[in-house]
């Protein structure tokens, strides 16, 4: 085997080292800069993507907090509106109750006044009829016609007597 001979083996190693050095030089001169720049570019893109993802995550968290704050504020506002509506409904209920009570009192007062007016009117009619009846009775008793002055005198006396008996 010729490759294991010492003279051939050393020259083979020499040419392998030379060819490896040339290959390494060519790679260093032409390939490594492109590969390194591509790797650096890829590293930069990955880092930018991670930074952008972190910014988006931070923005999303900020917006979530804003949304939760707005939701809480809307909930509190809704509770305030509901409380105000309940308060207003209670106030309206009380106002209606007061208005109805006042209306009932007014109607009761009107009815009382009307009843009093009708009672006085009835008493006046009774007096008038009693006066006429007393005059007819007096005329029959006296058997003569009375003058207007006599009529008035008897009527007043009868009314006074009737009023005194009615007031008791």
Secondary structure, 3 states (H helix, E strand, C coil): CHHHCHHHHHHHHHHHHHHHHHHHHHHHHHHHHHHHHHHHHHHHHHHHHHHHHHHHHHHHHHHHHHHHHHHHHHHHHHHHHHHHHHHHHHHHHHHHHHHHHHHHHHHHHHHHHHHHHHHHHHHHHHHHHHHHHHHHHHHHHHCCCCCHHHHHHHHHHHHHHHHHHHHC
